[in-house]
Amino acid sequence: MMQRPLYGFPAQSGFSLIEVMITVIVLAVGLIGLGKFQATLIRDTSIARERSEATALAQSSLEQFRNFSNMAEFNDISSSSATTISGSGSADFSRTITVASTSTGAKAVGVNFAWQDAENHTQQVNLNTGISALLPDHSYKFISPHTSPLIPDSTLDNGGGSLCTGKDLDG
């Protein structure tokens, strides 16, 4: 059966110009939104990469302080003003170190890394730790087989047949 013309016009087949224009506008709005989302992802990825690098540099700085081998090196741990450190990416970091002695003889060490991101906003990472005056090769003296069930008793033998109990073996 053939369609009859409506009001004297023949029946249409296909799309009208208005339908095509609306489709193009909807697609354009969607693509613009997708482009903005992509730009945001790129910016956030850059900030995350810089933050990861700053955290790794701060951890490395703290580890350098923890690796002292004698008391003179421990006593040399001190605060320092801003020092510029070049990162592997586009960021240059400013490192500031603060050190305070505690009443127990330990040192409270803080490392701050600050930098300007691609949008010229200041970003920063702060890491803080305490460093004991105990030489690293004497740290075994504070292991007790009663408080550390994961360490077998045989590993705590100091060679003379006695076990470390958390007391100073030298005196």
C-alpha positions as CSV (number, residue, x, y, z in Angstrom):
1,M,0.0,0.0,0.0
2,M,1.3,3.4,-0.9
3,Q,1.5,6.3,1.5
4,R,-0.8,9.2,0.8
5,P,0.8,12.6,0.8
6,L,0.0,14.7,3.8
7,Y,-1.5,18.1,3.0
8,G,-0.5,17.8,-0.5
9,F,3.3,17.2,0.2
10,P,4.8,13.9,-0.6
11,A,5.9,11.6,2.3
12,Q,9.4,12.2,3.5
13,S,12.3,9.7,3.7
14,G,15.7,10.5,5.4
15,F,16.7,13.2,7.8
16,S,15.7,16.9,7.9
17,L,18.3,19.6,8.2
18,I,17.1,20.4,11.8
19,E,17.7,16.8,12.9
20,V,21.2,16.8,11.4
21,M,22.1,20.2,13.1
22,I,20.9,18.9,16.5
23,T,23.0,15.8,16.1
24,V,26.0,17.8,15.3
25,I,25.5,20.1,18.3
26,V,25.1,17.1,20.7
27,L,28.3,15.5,19.3
28,A,30.2,18.8,19.5
29,V,29.2,19.3,23.2
30,G,30.2,15.7,24.0
31,L,33.6,16.1,22.2
32,I,34.3,19.4,24.0
33,G,33.6,17.7,27.3
34,L,35.9,14.8,26.4
35,G,38.6,17.3,25.5
36,K,38.4,19.1,28.8
37,F,38.4,15.8,30.7
38,Q,41.6,14.7,28.8
39,A,43.3,18.0,29.7
40,T,42.4,17.5,33.4
41,L,43.8,14.0,33.3
42,I,47.1,15.2,31.8
43,R,47.4,18.0,34.4
44,D,46.6,15.6,37.3
45,T,49.0,13.0,36.0
46,S,51.8,15.6,35.9
47,I,51.1,16.7,39.5
48,A,51.0,13.1,40.7
49,R,54.4,12.3,38.9
50,E,56.0,15.4,40.5
51,R,54.5,14.5,44.0
52,S,55.9,10.9,43.6
53,E,59.3,12.2,42.7
54,A,59.3,14.7,45.6
55,T,58.2,11.9,48.0
56,A,61.0,9.7,46.8
57,L,63.6,12.5,47.1
58,A,62.4,13.2,50.7
59,Q,62.6,9.6,51.7
60,S,66.1,9.4,50.2
61,S,67.1,12.4,52.3
62,L,65.8,10.9,55.5
63,E,67.6,7.6,54.7
64,Q,70.9,9.5,54.3
65,F,70.4,10.8,57.9
66,R,69.5,7.4,59.2
67,N,72.6,5.8,57.8
68,F,75.1,7.4,60.1
69,S,78.0,5.1,61.1
70,N,79.4,6.9,64.1
71,M,78.3,9.5,66.7
72,A,80.1,12.3,65.0
73,E,77.9,11.8,61.9
74,F,74.8,11.7,64.2
75,N,75.8,15.0,65.8
76,D,76.3,16.5,62.3
77,I,72.6,16.0,61.5
78,S,71.4,19.6,61.4
79,S,68.9,22.0,59.8
80,S,69.5,23.5,56.5
81,S,67.9,26.3,54.5
82,A,66.3,25.9,51.1
83,T,68.5,24.0,48.6
84,T,67.4,23.6,45.0
85,I,67.4,20.1,43.6
86,S,66.6,19.4,39.9
87,G,64.0,16.7,39.3
88,S,64.0,14.2,36.5
89,G,61.0,15.9,35.0
90,S,60.3,19.6,34.5
91,A,60.1,20.5,38.2
92,D,62.9,21.9,40.3
93,F,62.4,21.2,44.0
94,S,63.4,23.3,47.0
95,R,64.4,21.2,49.9
96,T,64.4,22.5,53.5
97,I,65.5,20.4,56.4
98,T,64.6,21.1,60.0
99,V,66.2,19.2,62.9
100,A,65.3,19.4,66.6
101,S,66.9,17.5,69.5
102,T,64.5,15.7,71.8
103,S,64.8,15.2,75.6
104,T,65.7,11.5,74.9
105,G,68.8,12.4,72.8
106,A,67.1,11.5,69.6
107,K,66.6,14.0,66.8
108,A,63.3,14.9,65.2
109,V,64.0,15.5,61.5
110,G,61.6,17.1,59.0
111,V,62.2,17.3,55.2
112,N,60.1,19.6,53.1
113,F,60.1,19.6,49.3
114,A,58.3,22.5,47.6
115,W,57.9,23.2,43.8
116,Q,55.8,25.1,41.3
117,D,53.5,22.9,39.2
118,A,52.7,23.6,35.5
119,E,49.9,26.1,36.5
120,N,52.4,27.9,38.8
121,H,50.7,26.7,42.0
122,T,53.0,25.8,44.9
123,Q,53.0,22.2,45.8
124,Q,54.8,20.5,48.7
125,V,55.6,17.3,50.4
126,N,56.6,17.0,54.1
127,L,58.1,14.0,55.8
128,N,59.0,13.8,59.4
129,T,60.8,11.1,61.4
130,G,62.7,10.5,64.6
131,I,66.3,9.3,64.5
132,S,67.7,7.6,67.6
133,A,71.3,8.2,68.8
134,L,71.8,4.4,68.7
135,L,74.3,3.2,66.1
136,P,72.6,1.0,63.5
137,D,74.9,-1.9,64.2
138,H,73.8,-1.9,67.9
139,S,70.1,-1.9,67.1
140,Y,69.9,-5.7,67.8
141,K,70.2,-4.9,71.5
142,F,66.6,-3.8,71.6
143,I,65.2,-7.0,70.2
144,S,63.5,-9.3,72.7
145,P,62.5,-12.8,71.9
146,H,59.5,-12.3,74.2
147,T,58.2,-9.3,72.2
148,S,59.2,-10.4,68.7
149,P,57.8,-13.9,68.0
150,L,58.7,-13.6,64.3
151,I,62.5,-13.8,65.2
152,P,63.7,-17.3,66.2
153,D,65.8,-17.5,69.3
154,S,68.8,-18.8,67.4
155,T,69.1,-15.6,65.5
156,L,69.4,-13.7,68.8
157,D,72.4,-15.7,70.0
158,N,75.3,-13.2,70.3
159,G,78.0,-15.9,69.9
160,G,78.5,-16.4,73.6
161,G,75.4,-18.6,74.0
162,S,73.3,-15.9,75.7
163,L,70.3,-14.3,74.1
164,C,69.7,-10.6,73.6
165,T,66.9,-9.5,75.9
166,G,66.8,-5.8,75.2
167,K,69.5,-5.0,77.7
168,D,72.9,-3.5,76.8
169,L,75.2,-6.5,76.3
170,D,78.4,-4.3,76.7
171,G,77.7,-3.3,80.2
